[in-house]
Amino acid sequence: MDNSNELLNNIGENLRSFRISKGLERKEIADISGISVSQYGRIENGTTKASVLMLVKIAKALNAGIDELVFGERMKTDDDSIVLNDKELVQKMKELDELNDEDKEVAHQLLDLILTQKKLNELTNSFQKLSKK
């Protein structure tokens, strides 16, 4: 199983755990989040990716953090809240959330590519620093 499928399954399992722990039905979470029950079900079953904005809506409905939905636990940070100050980025995220599923998938892949490249650059820099010692 590749990492993206594993991540989808983990998110789905975490969503299910949070929902059940709150004593809520799928329909209740879908209604609060403003998405269809079938879409929520596909996310919970790990058969479709949720956009960041959709995860935010679901997290709010479950009174949970996105980190809890993705990783199953609250990530430790100096600042417990995440604030996006880049208004252009927030607007672009809203626009991405309105795309059809096929275009969203392309956007997800592009973001994954950019973030993977960043991680690879960081690893390369770390290895280069280690090799100079």
C-alpha positions in Angstrom: 0.0 0.0 0.0 1.5 3.4 -0.9 1.6 6.3 1.5 -1.3 8.2 0.1 -3.6 5.2 0.4 -2.4 4.6 3.9 -3.0 8.2 4.8 -6.5 8.1 3.4 -7.2 5.0 5.5 -5.7 6.6 8.6 -7.8 9.7 8.1 -10.9 7.6 7.6 -10.2 5.5 10.7 -9.6 8.6 12.8 -12.8 10.2 11.5 -14.8 7.1 12.4 -13.2 7.0 15.9 -13.9 10.6 16.6 -17.4 10.4 15.3 -18.2 7.3 17.3 -16.6 8.7 20.5 -18.9 11.7 20.1 -21.9 9.4 19.6 -22.7 11.0 16.2 -24.0 9.4 13.0 -22.4 10.1 9.6 -25.5 12.2 8.6 -25.0 14.5 11.6 -21.4 15.2 10.7 -22.2 15.6 7.0 -25.1 18.0 7.8 -22.9 20.1 10.2 -20.0 20.1 7.7 -22.2 21.0 4.8 -21.3 18.0 2.7 -23.3 15.1 1.4 -23.6 11.9 3.5 -22.2 9.9 0.6 -19.1 12.2 0.3 -18.5 12.0 4.1 -18.8 8.2 3.9 -16.3 8.0 1.1 -13.8 10.1 3.1 -14.4 8.0 6.2 -14.0 4.8 4.2 -10.7 6.1 2.8 -11.9 5.9 -0.9 -11.6 9.6 -1.6 -9.5 12.5 -0.5 -10.9 15.4 1.4 -9.8 18.9 0.6 -8.2 20.9 3.3 -11.3 23.1 3.7 -13.5 20.0 3.9 -11.3 18.6 6.6 -11.5 22.0 8.4 -15.3 21.8 8.3 -15.4 18.2 9.5 -12.9 19.0 12.3 -15.1 21.8 13.4 -18.1 19.5 13.4 -16.2 16.9 15.5 -14.7 19.6 17.7 -11.3 18.2 16.8 -8.1 19.5 15.2 -7.0 18.6 11.7 -3.9 17.1 13.1 -6.1 14.8 15.2 -8.0 13.7 12.1 -4.8 13.1 10.0 -2.5 11.7 12.7 -4.9 10.5 15.3 -3.5 12.8 18.0 -2.9 16.4 18.7 0.5 17.5 17.5 2.5 19.5 20.1 3.2 23.0 19.0 4.3 26.2 20.7 1.0 27.8 19.6 -2.0 25.6 19.8 -3.9 27.4 17.0 -3.0 27.7 13.4 -3.8 31.0 11.7 -3.4 31.6 8.0 -2.4 35.2 7.5 -1.9 35.0 3.8 -5.3 36.1 2.5 -4.4 35.2 -1.1 -3.6 31.6 0.1 -6.9 31.4 1.9 -8.8 32.6 -1.2 -7.0 30.1 -3.4 -7.9 27.3 -0.9 -11.6 28.4 -1.1 -11.4 28.3 -4.9 -9.7 24.9 -4.8 -12.5 23.6 -2.6 -15.1 24.5 -5.3 -13.3 22.5 -8.1 -14.7 19.2 -9.4 -13.2 16.0 -8.0 -10.9 15.5 -11.0 -9.4 19.0 -10.8 -9.1 18.7 -7.0 -7.1 15.4 -7.5 -4.8 17.3 -9.9 -4.4 20.1 -7.3 -3.7 17.5 -4.6 -1.0 15.9 -6.7 0.6 19.2 -7.5 0.7 20.2 -3.8 2.0 16.7 -2.9 4.8 17.2 -5.5 5.7 20.6 -4.2 5.8 19.4 -0.6 7.7 16.3 -1.4 10.3 18.4 -3.3 10.6 20.6 -0.3 11.2 17.6 2.0 13.7 16.1 -0.4 15.6 19.5 -0.5 15.6 19.5 3.4 16.9 16.0 3.5 19.6 16.7 0.9 20.7 19.8 2.9 20.8 17.7 6.1 22.9 15.0 4.5 25.2 17.6 3.0 25.7 19.2 6.5 26.4 15.8 8.0 28.9 14.8 5.3 30.9 18.1 6.0 31.4 17.2 9.6 
